[in-house]
Amino acid sequence: MSGGKNIIETFRDVAQDLLVPELKAVKVSVDSLRIEMKLTTEAIREEMRLSNAAIREEMKLNAQLVREEMKFRHEALSQEIRSLNTRFDDTSGIRERLAVLEALQPRQ
């Protein structure tokens, strides 16, 4: 049995000598990839955070521009309505004076 045990032990030693370094290399590669993936994930998150912040800032700016445009248009429309009211008042006044003048003229 000692001869059989020596063959098994020799095979185990050879397998360990061949496989253990390879397994350690694979473990190092996996650990390296894990670190690289973590760094890449963090970089992507930071890029997304910055992108979201830029989008929010652009949306705030656009909202402010829209508010300013609406205010400008509202003021212009209000001015136009005031102008129309003035013209309507003038027209009504002229119509009333014309009616008075027509009433004062003798009928022919």
Secondary structure by P-SEA (a helix, b strand, c coil): caaaaaaaaaaaaaaaaccaaaaaaaaaaaaaaaaaaaaaaaaaaaaaaaaaaaaaaaaaaaaaaaaaaaaaaaaaaaaaaaaaaaaaaaaaaaaaaaaaaaaacccc
